[in-house]
Amino acid sequence: MYTIYGIKNCSTVKKALDFLNKQNTDFDFVDFKKTPPSLADIKRWTDFLGELPVNKHGLTYRKLREEFEPLSTQEKMEFLVKNNSMIKRPILEKKAKVLYFGFKNDWSI
């Protein structure tokens, strides 16, 4: 079973959900607005990416960049828990193992 994390109204997340549905893939969707990510989630995603999972192209990041950038890594992770619109999305996992960040039509499921 797959788990996809994101924000329901995000256009990229919508494309990913549509892709998974067309593939007849069973998945659980975790909406950050209803179930914010935990610090452990942020750490797992950071470990996978080798950097914090920040969407630096997003409006939320641009608004909060000056507040966010001076923070320590630990403080940044805590900031992302509270400001989850800054997290790059969607995130696709299987058994708590990250498979993909962001969406492209070449996901191999």
Biopython code that builds the backbone (N, CA, C, O; Angstrom):
import numpy as np
from Bio.PDB.StructureBuilder import StructureBuilder

atoms = [
    (1, "MET", "N", (0.843, -1.181, 0.000)),
    (1, "MET", "CA", (0.000, 0.000, 0.000)),
    (1, "MET", "C", (0.888, 1.243, 0.000)),
    (1, "MET", "O", (1.869, 1.326, 0.738)),
    (2, "TYR", "N", (0.531, 2.176, -0.819)),
    (2, "TYR", "CA", (1.250, 3.439, -0.925)),
    (2, "TYR", "C", (0.600, 4.497, -0.042)),
    (2, "TYR", "O", (-0.589, 4.427, 0.270)),
    (3, "THR", "N", (1.400, 5.469, 0.349)),
    (3, "THR", "CA", (0.899, 6.646, 1.053)),
    (3, "THR", "C", (1.397, 7.860, 0.295)),
    (3, "THR", "O", (2.582, 7.970, -0.023)),
    (4, "ILE", "N", (0.479, 8.766, 0.011)),
    (4, "ILE", "CA", (0.855, 10.005, -0.659)),
    (4, "ILE", "C", (0.510, 11.162, 0.271)),
    (4, "ILE", "O", (-0.599, 11.251, 0.799)),
    (5, "TYR", "N", (1.484, 12.043, 0.458)),
    (5, "TYR", "CA", (1.329, 13.196, 1.339)),
    (5, "TYR", "C", (1.264, 14.459, 0.493)),
    (5, "TYR", "O", (1.949, 14.580, -0.522)),
    (6, "GLY", "N", (0.436, 15.391, 0.924)),
    (6, "GLY", "CA", (0.374, 16.663, 0.216)),
    (6, "GLY", "C", (-0.779, 17.509, 0.698)),
    (6, "GLY", "O", (-1.296, 17.323, 1.799)),
    (7, "ILE", "N", (-1.170, 18.440, -0.144)),
    (7, "ILE", "CA", (-2.288, 19.329, 0.133)),
    (7, "ILE", "C", (-3.313, 19.119, -0.971)),
    (7, "ILE", "O", (-3.009, 19.253, -2.156)),
    (8, "LYS", "N", (-4.514, 18.793, -0.566)),
    (8, "LYS", "CA", (-5.578, 18.395, -1.489)),
    (8, "LYS", "C", (-5.785, 19.376, -2.645)),
    (8, "LYS", "O", (-6.046, 18.955, -3.772)),
    (9, "ASN", "N", (-5.672, 20.660, -2.378)),
    (9, "ASN", "CA", (-5.944, 21.658, -3.408)),
    (9, "ASN", "C", (-4.745, 22.005, -4.283)),
    (9, "ASN", "O", (-4.873, 22.811, -5.205)),
    (10, "CYS", "N", (-3.603, 21.424, -4.018)),
    (10, "CYS", "CA", (-2.390, 21.679, -4.803)),
    (10, "CYS", "C", (-2.528, 21.029, -6.181)),
    (10, "CYS", "O", (-2.872, 19.851, -6.277)),
    (11, "SER", "N", (-2.266, 21.778, -7.235)),
    (11, "SER", "CA", (-2.438, 21.247, -8.593)),
    (11, "SER", "C", (-1.504, 20.071, -8.872)),
    (11, "SER", "O", (-1.895, 19.129, -9.562)),
    (12, "THR", "N", (-0.296, 20.108, -8.357)),
    (12, "THR", "CA", (0.638, 19.000, -8.576)),
    (12, "THR", "C", (0.178, 17.751, -7.837)),
    (12, "THR", "O", (0.297, 16.644, -8.361)),
    (13, "VAL", "N", (-0.339, 17.913, -6.644)),
    (13, "VAL", "CA", (-0.877, 16.783, -5.883)),
    (13, "VAL", "C", (-2.082, 16.205, -6.619)),
    (13, "VAL", "O", (-2.231, 14.986, -6.695)),
    (14, "LYS", "N", (-2.934, 17.056, -7.156)),
    (14, "LYS", "CA", (-4.101, 16.581, -7.916)),
    (14, "LYS", "C", (-3.665, 15.724, -9.101)),
    (14, "LYS", "O", (-4.274, 14.690, -9.374)),
    (15, "LYS", "N", (-2.614, 16.145, -9.808)),
    (15, "LYS", "CA", (-2.094, 15.366, -10.940)),
    (15, "LYS", "C", (-1.592, 14.002, -10.471)),
    (15, "LYS", "O", (-1.828, 12.987, -11.125)),
    (16, "ALA", "N", (-0.899, 13.989, -9.333)),
    (16, "ALA", "CA", (-0.372, 12.731, -8.797)),
    (16, "ALA", "C", (-1.502, 11.795, -8.386)),
    (16, "ALA", "O", (-1.445, 10.597, -8.661)),
    (17, "LEU", "N", (-2.523, 12.329, -7.732)),
    (17, "LEU", "CA", (-3.667, 11.506, -7.323)),
    (17, "LEU", "C", (-4.382, 10.945, -8.543)),
    (17, "LEU", "O", (-4.780, 9.780, -8.551)),
    (18, "ASP", "N", (-4.545, 11.763, -9.567)),
    (18, "ASP", "CA", (-5.178, 11.316, -10.807)),
    (18, "ASP", "C", (-4.352, 10.199, -11.449)),
    (18, "ASP", "O", (-4.906, 9.207, -11.922)),
    (19, "PHE", "N", (-3.038, 10.362, -11.464)),
    (19, "PHE", "CA", (-2.141, 9.350, -12.009)),
    (19, "PHE", "C", (-2.307, 8.024, -11.268)),
    (19, "PHE", "O", (-2.449, 6.974, -11.894)),
    (20, "LEU", "N", (-2.291, 8.072, -9.940)),
    (20, "LEU", "CA", (-2.427, 6.849, -9.142)),
    (20, "LEU", "C", (-3.785, 6.193, -9.360)),
    (20, "LEU", "O", (-3.876, 4.968, -9.450)),
    (21, "ASN", "N", (-4.831, 6.991, -9.445)),
    (21, "ASN", "CA", (-6.167, 6.440, -9.702)),
    (21, "ASN", "C", (-6.236, 5.778, -11.072)),
    (21, "ASN", "O", (-6.832, 4.710, -11.206)),
    (22, "LYS", "N", (-5.644, 6.386, -12.084)),
    (22, "LYS", "CA", (-5.639, 5.802, -13.435)),
    (22, "LYS", "C", (-4.838, 4.504, -13.486)),
    (22, "LYS", "O", (-5.102, 3.637, -14.320)),
    (23, "GLN", "N", (-3.855, 4.375, -12.588)),
    (23, "GLN", "CA", (-3.049, 3.154, -12.509)),
    (23, "GLN", "C", (-3.723, 2.085, -11.646)),
    (23, "GLN", "O", (-3.181, 0.996, -11.459)),
    (24, "ASN", "N", (-4.915, 2.407, -11.120)),
    (24, "ASN", "CA", (-5.625, 1.507, -10.196)),
    (24, "ASN", "C", (-4.744, 1.121, -9.009)),
    (24, "ASN", "O", (-4.722, -0.034, -8.584)),
    (25, "THR", "N", (-4.033, 2.091, -8.495)),
    (25, "THR", "CA", (-3.121, 1.884, -7.376)),
    (25, "THR", "C", (-3.835, 2.171, -6.064)),
    (25, "THR", "O", (-4.476, 3.211, -5.912)),
    (26, "ASP", "N", (-3.722, 1.247, -5.120)),
    (26, "ASP", "CA", (-4.284, 1.476, -3.784)),
    (26, "ASP", "C", (-3.348, 2.401, -3.016)),
    (26, "ASP", "O", (-2.138, 2.180, -2.963)),
    (27, "PHE", "N", (-3.924, 3.434, -2.429)),
    (27, "PHE", "CA", (-3.109, 4.366, -1.661)),
    (27, "PHE", "C", (-3.957, 5.065, -0.612)),
    (27, "PHE", "O", (-5.179, 5.160, -0.723)),
    (28, "ASP", "N", (-3.268, 5.547, 0.406)),
    (28, "ASP", "CA", (-3.872, 6.421, 1.411)),
    (28, "ASP", "C", (-3.357, 7.820, 1.130)),
    (28, "ASP", "O", (-2.180, 8.008, 0.824)),
    (29, "PHE", "N", (-4.240, 8.794, 1.233)),
    (29, "PHE", "CA", (-3.836, 10.184, 1.050)),
    (29, "PHE", "C", (-3.813, 10.881, 2.398)),
    (29, "PHE", "O", (-4.797, 10.842, 3.138)),
    (30, "VAL", "N", (-2.700, 11.516, 2.718)),
    (30, "VAL", "CA", (-2.561, 12.271, 3.959)),
    (30, "VAL", "C", (-2.484, 13.751, 3.588)),
    (30, "VAL", "O", (-1.501, 14.217, 3.011)),
    (31, "ASP", "N", (-3.539, 14.467, 3.931)),
    (31, "ASP", "CA", (-3.619, 15.899, 3.637)),
    (31, "ASP", "C", (-2.949, 16.665, 4.773)),
    (31, "ASP", "O", (-3.378, 16.586, 5.924)),
    (32, "PHE", "N", (-1.895, 17.406, 4.441)),
    (32, "PHE", "CA", (-1.172, 18.170, 5.458)),
    (32, "PHE", "C", (-2.084, 19.104, 6.243)),
    (32, "PHE", "O", (-1.813, 19.393, 7.409)),
    (33, "LYS", "N", (-3.146, 19.573, 5.632)),
    (33, "LYS", "CA", (-4.033, 20.522, 6.312)),
    (33, "LYS", "C", (-4.870, 19.837, 7.391)),
    (33, "LYS", "O", (-5.269, 20.473, 8.367)),
    (34, "LYS", "N", (-5.134, 18.543, 7.216)),
    (34, "LYS", "CA", (-5.900, 17.781, 8.209)),
    (34, "LYS", "C", (-4.989, 17.021, 9.163)),
    (34, "LYS", "O", (-5.289, 16.889, 10.350)),
    (35, "THR", "N", (-3.880, 16.523, 8.639)),
    (35, "THR", "CA", (-2.919, 15.750, 9.429)),
    (35, "THR", "C", (-1.518, 16.290, 9.139)),
    (35, "THR", "O", (-0.835, 15.794, 8.243)),
    (36, "PRO", "N", (-1.094, 17.294, 9.887)),
    (36, "PRO", "CA", (0.235, 17.867, 9.639)),
    (36, "PRO", "C", (1.333, 16.823, 9.819)),
    (36, "PRO", "O", (1.197, 15.911, 10.635)),
    (37, "PRO", "N", (2.414, 16.953, 9.065)),
    (37, "PRO", "CA", (3.518, 16.011, 9.223)),
    (37, "PRO", "C", (4.171, 16.171, 10.591)),
    (37, "PRO", "O", (4.158, 17.250, 11.185)),
    (38, "SER", "N", (4.733, 15.086, 11.069)),
    (38, "SER", "CA", (5.446, 15.114, 12.347)),
    (38, "SER", "C", (6.906, 15.488, 12.103)),
    (38, "SER", "O", (7.371, 15.537, 10.965)),
    (39, "LEU", "N", (7.601, 15.745, 13.177)),
    (39, "LEU", "CA", (9.036, 16.003, 13.092)),
    (39, "LEU", "C", (9.750, 14.775, 12.519)),
    (39, "LEU", "O", (10.705, 14.910, 11.755)),
    (40, "ALA", "N", (9.285, 13.580, 12.891)),
    (40, "ALA", "CA", (9.874, 12.339, 12.364)),
    (40, "ALA", "C", (9.675, 12.246, 10.850)),
    (40, "ALA", "O", (10.571, 11.792, 10.138)),
    (41, "ASP", "N", (8.513, 12.670, 10.355)),
    (41, "ASP", "CA", (8.271, 12.686, 8.906)),
    (41, "ASP", "C", (9.275, 13.609, 8.217)),
    (41, "ASP", "O", (9.909, 13.228, 7.233)),
    (42, "ILE", "N", (9.411, 14.818, 8.741)),
    (42, "ILE", "CA", (10.328, 15.799, 8.150)),
    (42, "ILE", "C", (11.753, 15.251, 8.144)),
    (42, "ILE", "O", (12.479, 15.413, 7.163)),
    (43, "LYS", "N", (12.149, 14.610, 9.227)),
    (43, "LYS", "CA", (13.499, 14.025, 9.315)),
    (43, "LYS", "C", (13.675, 12.921, 8.272)),
    (43, "LYS", "O", (14.697, 12.875, 7.588)),
    (44, "ARG", "N", (12.680, 12.027, 8.147)),
    (44, "ARG", "CA", (12.749, 10.937, 7.164)),
    (44, "ARG", "C", (12.875, 11.502, 5.750)),
    (44, "ARG", "O", (13.679, 11.014, 4.956)),
    (45, "TRP", "N", (12.095, 12.518, 5.437)),
    (45, "TRP", "CA", (12.131, 13.119, 4.105)),
    (45, "TRP", "C", (13.446, 13.851, 3.861)),
    (45, "TRP", "O", (13.972, 13.838, 2.748)),
    (46, "THR", "N", (13.976, 14.490, 4.906)),
    (46, "THR", "CA", (15.267, 15.173, 4.800)),
    (46, "THR", "C", (16.379, 14.157, 4.553)),
    (46, "THR", "O", (17.264, 14.386, 3.729)),
    (47, "ASP", "N", (16.331, 13.048, 5.261)),
    (47, "ASP", "CA", (17.333, 11.992, 5.069)),
    (47, "ASP", "C", (17.291, 11.459, 3.641)),
    (47, "ASP", "O", (18.338, 11.204, 3.046)),
    (48, "PHE", "N", (16.098, 11.289, 3.088)),
    (48, "PHE", "CA", (15.948, 10.778, 1.725)),
    (48, "PHE", "C", (16.511, 11.766, 0.708)),
    (48, "PHE", "O", (17.257, 11.381, -0.192)),
    (49, "LEU", "N", (16.155, 13.029, 0.855)),
    (49, "LEU", "CA", (16.561, 14.049, -0.115)),
    (49, "LEU", "C", (18.007, 14.508, 0.050)),
    (49, "LEU", "O", (18.640, 14.964, -0.902)),
    (50, "GLY", "N", (18.520, 14.379, 1.274)),
    (50, "GLY", "CA", (19.839, 14.921, 1.551)),
    (50, "GLY", "C", (19.791, 16.418, 1.832)),
    (50, "GLY", "O", (20.828, 17.069, 1.963)),
    (51, "GLU", "N", (18.597, 16.948, 1.923)),
    (51, "GLU", "CA", (18.361, 18.355, 2.255)),
    (51, "GLU", "C", (16.937, 18.488, 2.760)),
    (51, "GLU", "O", (16.135, 17.564, 2.623)),
    (52, "LEU", "N", (16.624, 19.623, 3.335)),
    (52, "LEU", "CA", (15.260, 19.837, 3.819)),
    (52, "LEU", "C", (14.279, 19.829, 2.646)),
    (52, "LEU", "O", (14.592, 20.346, 1.573)),
    (53, "PRO", "N", (13.097, 19.249, 2.843)),
    (53, "PRO", "CA", (12.117, 19.131, 1.752)),
    (53, "PRO", "C", (11.329, 20.426, 1.529)),
    (53, "PRO", "O", (10.108, 20.455, 1.685)),
    (54, "VAL", "N", (12.034, 21.480, 1.169)),
    (54, "VAL", "CA", (11.418, 22.800, 1.036)),
    (54, "VAL", "C", (11.121, 23.104, -0.426)),
    (54, "VAL", "O", (11.968, 22.918, -1.299)),
    (55, "ASN", "N", (9.906, 23.571, -0.677)),
    (55, "ASN", "CA", (9.521, 24.026, -2.011)),
    (55, "ASN", "C", (9.916, 25.494, -2.126)),
    (55, "ASN", "O", (9.153, 26.384, -1.751)),
    (56, "LYS", "N", (11.109, 25.735, -2.643)),
    (56, "LYS", "CA", (11.625, 27.102, -2.711)),
    (56, "LYS", "C", (10.988, 27.923, -3.826)),
    (56, "LYS", "O", (11.262, 29.117, -3.952)),
    (57, "HIS", "N", (10.149, 27.299, -4.629)),
    (57, "HIS", "CA", (9.443, 28.026, -5.691)),
    (57, "HIS", "C", (8.064, 28.477, -5.243)),
    (57, "HIS", "O", (7.399, 29.243, -5.940)),
    (58, "GLY", "N", (7.635, 28.006, -4.086)),
    (58, "GLY", "CA", (6.281, 28.285, -3.616)),
    (58, "GLY", "C", (6.121, 29.659, -2.981)),
    (58, "GLY", "O", (7.083, 30.262, -2.504)),
    (59, "LEU", "N", (4.903, 30.129, -2.987)),
    (59, "LEU", "CA", (4.556, 31.423, -2.415)),
    (59, "LEU", "C", (4.838, 31.473, -0.913)),
    (59, "LEU", "O", (5.330, 32.480, -0.403)),
    (60, "THR", "N", (4.526, 30.386, -0.206)),
    (60, "THR", "CA", (4.730, 30.370, 1.247)),
    (60, "THR", "C", (6.206, 30.545, 1.590)),
    (60, "THR", "O", (6.550, 31.298, 2.501)),
    (61, "TYR", "N", (7.078, 29.850, 0.861)),
    (61, "TYR", "CA", (8.518, 30.004, 1.107)),
    (61, "TYR", "C", (8.952, 31.443, 0.847)),
    (61, "TYR", "O", (9.685, 32.032, 1.642)),
    (62, "ARG", "N", (8.502, 31.997, -0.256)),
    (62, "ARG", "CA", (8.900, 33.370, -0.589)),
    (62, "ARG", "C", (8.448, 34.358, 0.494)),
    (62, "ARG", "O", (9.149, 35.323, 0.796)),
    (63, "LYS", "N", (7.282, 34.106, 1.067)),
    (63, "LYS", "CA", (6.773, 34.982, 2.133)),
    (63, "LYS", "C", (7.568, 34.831, 3.431)),
    (63, "LYS", "O", (7.800, 35.809, 4.142)),
    (64, "LEU", "N", (7.984, 33.597, 3.734)),
    (64, "LEU", "CA", (8.601, 33.303, 5.031)),
    (64, "LEU", "C", (10.117, 33.102, 4.974)),
    (64, "LEU", "O", (10.737, 32.788, 5.991)),
    (65, "ARG", "N", (10.708, 33.278, 3.814)),
    (65, "ARG", "CA", (12.135, 33.004, 3.613)),
    (65, "ARG", "C", (13.025, 33.723, 4.635)),
    (65, "ARG", "O", (13.923, 33.110, 5.211)),
    (66, "GLU", "N", (12.786, 34.993, 4.857)),
    (66, "GLU", "CA", (13.653, 35.757, 5.768)),
    (66, "GLU", "C", (13.573, 35.249, 7.207)),
    (66, "GLU", "O", (14.548, 35.332, 7.953)),
    (67, "GLU", "N", (12.433, 34.734, 7.585)),
    (67, "GLU", "CA", (12.262, 34.158, 8.923)),
    (67, "GLU", "C", (12.870, 32.751, 8.992)),
    (67, "GLU", "O", (13.426, 32.358, 10.018)),
    (68, "PHE", "N", (12.759, 32.005, 7.902)),
    (68, "PHE", "CA", (13.163, 30.602, 7.845)),
    (68, "PHE", "C", (14.676, 30.407, 7.710)),
    (68, "PHE", "O", (15.264, 29.607, 8.439)),
    (69, "GLU", "N", (15.297, 31.120, 6.799)),
    (69, "GLU", "CA", (16.693, 30.855, 6.434)),
    (69, "GLU", "C", (17.700, 30.979, 7.578)),
    (69, "GLU", "O", (18.640, 30.185, 7.613)),
    (70, "PRO", "N", (17.565, 31.923, 8.518)),
    (70, "PRO", "CA", (18.571, 32.015, 9.589)),
    (70, "PRO", "C", (18.497, 30.896, 10.638)),
    (70, "PRO", "O", (19.399, 30.776, 11.467)),
    (71, "LEU", "N", (17.456, 30.093, 10.615)),
    (71, "LEU", "CA", (17.252, 29.066, 11.637)),
    (71, "LEU", "C", (18.256, 27.929, 11.507)),
    (71, "LEU", "O", (18.817, 27.705, 10.435)),
    (72, "SER", "N", (18.479, 27.216, 12.606)),
    (72, "SER", "CA", (19.294, 25.993, 12.572)),
    (72, "SER", "C", (18.491, 24.912, 11.843)),
    (72, "SER", "O", (17.292, 25.077, 11.617)),
    (73, "THR", "N", (19.137, 23.825, 11.482)),
    (73, "THR", "CA", (18.443, 22.733, 10.793)),
    (73, "THR", "C", (17.294, 22.198, 11.639)),
    (73, "THR", "O", (16.197, 21.979, 11.124)),
    (74, "GLN", "N", (17.531, 21.988, 12.919)),
    (74, "GLN", "CA", (16.474, 21.495, 13.812)),
    (74, "GLN", "C", (15.309, 22.480, 13.859)),
    (74, "GLN", "O", (14.149, 22.075, 13.784)),
    (75, "GLU", "N", (15.612, 23.755, 13.980)),
    (75, "GLU", "CA", (14.560, 24.777, 14.016)),
    (75, "GLU", "C", (13.805, 24.836, 12.692)),
    (75, "GLU", "O", (12.595, 25.062, 12.672)),
    (76, "LYS", "N", (14.520, 24.634, 11.589)),
    (76, "LYS", "CA", (13.863, 24.628, 10.273)),
    (76, "LYS", "C", (12.886, 23.455, 10.171)),
    (76, "LYS", "O", (11.787, 23.604, 9.638)),
    (77, "MET", "N", (13.288, 22.294, 10.681)),
    (77, "MET", "CA", (12.384, 21.140, 10.650)),
    (77, "MET", "C", (11.130, 21.428, 11.468)),
    (77, "MET", "O", (10.021, 21.114, 11.035)),
    (78, "GLU", "N", (11.298, 22.016, 12.632)),
    (78, "GLU", "CA", (10.149, 22.376, 13.468)),
    (78, "GLU", "C", (9.279, 23.430, 12.773)),
    (78, "GLU", "O", (8.054, 23.396, 12.884)),
    (79, "PHE", "N", (9.902, 24.350, 12.070)),
    (79, "PHE", "CA", (9.197, 25.391, 11.323)),
    (79, "PHE", "C", (8.347, 24.755, 10.215)),
    (79, "PHE", "O", (7.216, 25.178, 9.972)),
    (80, "LEU", "N", (8.900, 23.738, 9.549)),
    (80, "LEU", "CA", (8.167, 23.056, 8.477)),
    (80, "LEU", "C", (6.945, 22.306, 9.004)),
    (80, "LEU", "O", (5.927, 22.215, 8.319)),
    (81, "VAL", "N", (7.047, 21.772, 10.214)),
    (81, "VAL", "CA", (5.886, 21.106, 10.816)),
    (81, "VAL", "C", (4.737, 22.105, 10.940)),
    (81, "VAL", "O", (3.585, 21.779, 10.655)),
    (82, "LYS", "N", (5.060, 23.314, 11.365)),
    (82, "LYS", "CA", (4.032, 24.345, 11.579)),
    (82, "LYS", "C", (3.611, 25.045, 10.289)),
    (82, "LYS", "O", (2.488, 25.539, 10.187)),
    (83, "ASN", "N", (4.504, 25.087, 9.312)),
    (83, "ASN", "CA", (4.257, 25.784, 8.045)),
    (83, "ASN", "C", (4.381, 24.785, 6.899)),
    (83, "ASN", "O", (5.229, 24.929, 6.018)),
    (84, "ASN", "N", (3.517, 23.767, 6.927)),
    (84, "ASN", "CA", (3.669, 22.645, 6.000)),
    (84, "ASN", "C", (3.386, 22.985, 4.543)),
    (84, "ASN", "O", (3.643, 22.157, 3.669)),
    (85, "SER", "N", (2.875, 24.157, 4.256)),
    (85, "SER", "CA", (2.705, 24.576, 2.858)),
    (85, "SER", "C", (4.060, 24.813, 2.189)),
    (85, "SER", "O", (4.143, 24.913, 0.965)),
    (86, "MET", "N", (5.113, 24.901, 2.991)),
    (86, "MET", "CA", (6.466, 25.090, 2.453)),
    (86, "MET", "C", (7.103, 23.780, 2.000)),
    (86, "MET", "O", (8.151, 23.792, 1.354)),
    (87, "ILE", "N", (6.488, 22.663, 2.328)),
    (87, "ILE", "CA", (7.082, 21.360, 2.016)),
    (87, "ILE", "C", (6.842, 21.009, 0.552)),
    (87, "ILE", "O", (5.736, 21.157, 0.031)),
    (88, "LYS", "N", (7.901, 20.542, -0.095)),
    (88, "LYS", "CA", (7.793, 20.087, -1.478)),
    (88, "LYS", "C", (6.834, 18.905, -1.518)),
    (88, "LYS", "O", (6.906, 18.014, -0.672)),
    (89, "ARG", "N", (5.944, 18.897, -2.491)),
    (89, "ARG", "CA", (4.913, 17.868, -2.548)),
    (89, "ARG", "C", (4.541, 17.559, -3.990)),
    (89, "ARG", "O", (4.824, 18.337, -4.901)),
    (90, "PRO", "N", (3.906, 16.417, -4.180)),
    (90, "PRO", "CA", (3.553, 15.377, -3.227)),
    (90, "PRO", "C", (4.764, 14.525, -2.856)),
    (90, "PRO", "O", (5.823, 14.586, -3.480)),
    (91, "ILE", "N", (4.556, 13.738, -1.820)),
    (91, "ILE", "CA", (5.561, 12.785, -1.372)),
    (91, "ILE", "C", (4.903, 11.416, -1.450)),
    (91, "ILE", "O", (3.848, 11.197, -0.855)),
    (92, "LEU", "N", (5.511, 10.510, -2.169)),
    (92, "LEU", "CA", (4.967, 9.156, -2.295)),
    (92, "LEU", "C", (5.865, 8.195, -1.541)),
    (92, "LEU", "O", (7.079, 8.159, -1.744)),
    (93, "GLU", "N", (5.243, 7.418, -0.665)),
    (93, "GLU", "CA", (5.973, 6.429, 0.126)),
    (93, "GLU", "C", (5.300, 5.066, 0.014)),
    (93, "GLU", "O", (4.113, 4.949, -0.293)),
    (94, "LYS", "N", (6.096, 4.055, 0.272)),
    (94, "LYS", "CA", (5.575, 2.697, 0.423)),
    (94, "LYS", "C", (6.239, 2.131, 1.666)),
    (94, "LYS", "O", (7.465, 2.054, 1.746)),
    (95, "LYS", "N", (5.421, 1.733, 2.638)),
    (95, "LYS", "CA", (5.922, 1.205, 3.914)),
    (95, "LYS", "C", (6.918, 2.168, 4.564)),
    (95, "LYS", "O", (7.988, 1.758, 5.015)),
    (96, "ALA", "N", (6.557, 3.440, 4.607)),
    (96, "ALA", "CA", (7.362, 4.506, 5.227)),
    (96, "ALA", "C", (8.719, 4.709, 4.558)),
    (96, "ALA", "O", (9.618, 5.313, 5.144)),
    (97, "LYS", "N", (8.867, 4.206, 3.332)),
    (97, "LYS", "CA", (10.088, 4.438, 2.563)),
    (97, "LYS", "C", (9.739, 5.393, 1.429)),
    (97, "LYS", "O", (8.833, 5.125, 0.640)),
    (98, "VAL", "N", (10.451, 6.494, 1.351)),
    (98, "VAL", "CA", (10.178, 7.501, 0.328)),
    (98, "VAL", "C", (10.537, 6.962, -1.050)),
    (98, "VAL", "O", (11.622, 6.419, -1.257)),
    (99, "LEU", "N", (9.611, 7.121, -1.985)),
    (99, "LEU", "CA", (9.850, 6.734, -3.368)),
    (99, "LEU", "C", (10.062, 7.956, -4.258)),
    (99, "LEU", "O", (10.980, 7.985, -5.078)),
    (100, "TYR", "N", (9.199, 8.968, -4.087)),
    (100, "TYR", "CA", (9.260, 10.158, -4.940)),
    (100, "TYR", "C", (8.903, 11.422, -4.176)),
    (100, "TYR", "O", (8.086, 11.413, -3.256)),
    (101, "PHE", "N", (9.539, 12.502, -4.588)),
    (101, "PHE", "CA", (9.193, 13.857, -4.139)),
    (101, "PHE", "C", (8.816, 14.632, -5.377)),
    (101, "PHE", "O", (9.523, 14.580, -6.383)),
    (102, "GLY", "N", (7.710, 15.349, -5.317)),
    (102, "GLY", "CA", (7.233, 16.037, -6.506)),
    (102, "GLY", "C", (6.591, 15.029, -7.435)),
    (102, "GLY", "O", (6.652, 13.825, -7.184)),
    (103, "PHE", "N", (5.978, 15.503, -8.503)),
    (103, "PHE", "CA", (5.322, 14.577, -9.415)),
    (103, "PHE", "C", (5.770, 14.800, -10.842)),
    (103, "PHE", "O", (5.858, 15.930, -11.322)),
    (104, "LYS", "N", (6.052, 13.689, -11.508)),
    (104, "LYS", "CA", (6.301, 13.660, -12.947)),
    (104, "LYS", "C", (5.576, 12.436, -13.470)),
    (104, "LYS", "O", (5.407, 11.453, -12.747)),
    (105, "ASN", "N", (5.150, 12.489, -14.706)),
    (105, "ASN", "CA", (4.386, 11.375, -15.284)),
    (105, "ASN", "C", (5.188, 10.090, -15.425)),
    (105, "ASN", "O", (4.648, 9.080, -15.875)),
    (106, "ASP", "N", (6.458, 10.103, -15.054)),
    (106, "ASP", "CA", (7.280, 8.902, -15.202)),
    (106, "ASP", "C", (7.415, 8.094, -13.912)),
    (106, "ASP", "O", (8.302, 7.249, -13.796)),
    (107, "TRP", "N", (6.525, 8.358, -12.934)),
    (107, "TRP", "CA", (6.554, 7.533, -11.731)),
    (107, "TRP", "C", (6.416, 6.073, -12.138)),
    (107, "TRP", "O", (5.571, 5.738, -12.968)),
    (108, "SER", "N", (7.228, 5.215, -11.569)),
    (108, "SER", "CA", (7.150, 3.779, -11.820)),
    (108, "SER", "C", (6.508, 3.125, -10.602)),
    (108, "SER", "O", (7.126, 3.010, -9.544)),
    (109, "ILE", "N", (5.264, 2.701, -10.767)),
    (109, "ILE", "CA", (4.504, 2.124, -9.654)),
    (109, "ILE", "C", (4.372, 0.624, -9.868)),
    (109, "ILE", "O", (3.765, -0.064, -9.047)),
]
sb = StructureBuilder()
sb.init_structure("model")
sb.init_model(0)
sb.init_chain("A")
sb.init_seg("    ")
for serial, (resi, resn, name, xyz) in enumerate(atoms, 1):
    if name == "N":
        sb.init_residue(resn, " ", resi, " ")
    sb.init_atom(name, np.array(xyz, "f"), 0.0, 1.0, " ", f" {name:<3s}", serial, name[0])
structure = sb.get_structure()
